[in-house]
Every structure is written in C-alpha cells, then in structure tokens.
Amino acid sequence: MEDEVDRLVAAWNAERPDLDVRPLHVLSRVSRLARHLDRARRAVFVAHDLESWEFDVLTALRRAGGPYQLSPGRLLRATLVTSGTMTNRIDRLAAAGLVERHPDPLDKRGVLVRLTDAGLKRVDAAFADLLDREHAILESLSPAERETLANLLRTLLVPFDSTPA
C-alpha cells in the first residue's frame, strides 16, 4: 500500500539521490497526520461552539478536579501562553459564561479561575466527542500497535518536553 509520502520520497530520491531522505518516511507522515488530527479536532470544537484555545483553557481547569479552578499562573503553565494572552482568554471565557473569577483564599491579591456549570458541561461534551473522533482515527491499529506507536512517539517527544521553552 502506497501513500503520498511514498510518492514524495520517490520524487526526492529521483531528484536528489545524493541526499538521505529516509527521515521523511517518518516525519512527513507525522506532519500529515498532525494536520488531519487538527482538522478533526477543529470540527469537534466547532460543533461545540469552542475555539481550540478555549478548549485548552477549559480542559486545564477540568483536569484540575473539583472545584475545577486554577490560578492564572497555573493556567499559563498548563497552556504555554503569555500572561497578557491568558488575561484576554479568561476575560473572553468569563464573558461567555464558561468561567468565573473568585478571590484566592490563600492570597488576598490573587484570583482563581473556576469553571461554571455551563463551562463544565461544554468541555465534558466536547472532550467526549473528541475522544470518539480520535478512537476512529486509530481504529486501523490493533491495541498492541497503538501501544507500540505511543511508546515510539514518546521516545521522540521526551527530549522536546524535557527542554525549557
């Protein structure tokens, strides 16, 4: 079975036989798969009236466990954005009724961002649909193949995730 990457590699081998293009077999497939995954995720988010950044913030709060709240600083670390960007995102999510700001009982100057009931319902529904879509993407792999692929990808990602941004 041949795919687009096989054709791409064959063309490069013909045009530049002096180069070792073997990394394309893996990394071009990862890149193409990432684009397909991004499209699938965007479709789920649109169906739930969410932007991807909204989903990121809401899922960070949801993963925190009840009462589903974090400080803006913790949200920054969870979503890897600047403080100005996070403030804007919290403002927009609060205006949409998906989060609320509450005083931090441990820091009189601080606030905590908490999911509202509407935010909790929206993120839970979107996450369930996202998982359905992602299971469908992986259905051509056996459970053992999925585990092998996850382990191999982890091996490639650990050096990036271990390096400060």
Secondary structure in CASP SS format (residue, H / E / C, confidence):
PFRMAT SS
TARGET T0000
AUTHOR 0000-0000-0000
METHOD secondary structure of the structure
MODEL  1
M C 1.00
E C 1.00
D C 1.00
E H 1.00
V H 1.00
D H 1.00
R H 1.00
L H 1.00
V H 1.00
A H 1.00
A H 1.00
W H 1.00
N H 1.00
A H 1.00
E H 1.00
R C 1.00
P C 1.00
D C 1.00
L C 1.00
D C 1.00
V C 1.00
R C 1.00
P H 1.00
L H 1.00
H H 1.00
V H 1.00
L H 1.00
S H 1.00
R H 1.00
V H 1.00
S H 1.00
R H 1.00
L H 1.00
A H 1.00
R H 1.00
H H 1.00
L H 1.00
D H 1.00
R H 1.00
A H 1.00
R H 1.00
R H 1.00
A H 1.00
V H 1.00
F H 1.00
V H 1.00
A H 1.00
H C 1.00
D C 1.00
L C 1.00
E C 1.00
S H 1.00
W H 1.00
E H 1.00
F H 1.00
D H 1.00
V H 1.00
L H 1.00
T H 1.00
A H 1.00
L H 1.00
R H 1.00
R H 1.00
A C 1.00
G C 1.00
G C 1.00
P C 1.00
Y C 1.00
Q E 1.00
L E 1.00
S C 1.00
P H 1.00
G H 1.00
R H 1.00
L H 1.00
L H 1.00
R H 1.00
A H 1.00
T H 1.00
L C 1.00
V C 1.00
T C 1.00
S H 1.00
G H 1.00
T H 1.00
M H 1.00
T H 1.00
N H 1.00
R H 1.00
I H 1.00
D H 1.00
R H 1.00
L H 1.00
A H 1.00
A H 1.00
A C 1.00
G C 1.00
L C 1.00
V E 1.00
E E 1.00
R E 1.00
H E 1.00
P E 1.00
D E 1.00
P C 1.00
L C 1.00
D E 1.00
K E 1.00
R E 1.00
G E 1.00
V E 1.00
L E 1.00
V E 1.00
R E 1.00
L E 1.00
T C 1.00
D H 1.00
A H 1.00
G H 1.00
L H 1.00
K H 1.00
R H 1.00
V H 1.00
D H 1.00
A H 1.00
A H 1.00
F H 1.00
A H 1.00
D H 1.00
L H 1.00
L H 1.00
D H 1.00
R H 1.00
E H 1.00
H H 1.00
A H 1.00
I H 1.00
L H 1.00
E C 1.00
S C 1.00
L C 1.00
S C 1.00
P H 1.00
A H 1.00
E H 1.00
R H 1.00
E H 1.00
T H 1.00
L H 1.00
A H 1.00
N H 1.00
L H 1.00
L H 1.00
R H 1.00
T H 1.00
L H 1.00
L H 1.00
V H 1.00
P H 1.00
F H 1.00
D H 1.00
S H 1.00
T C 1.00
P C 1.00
A C 1.00
END
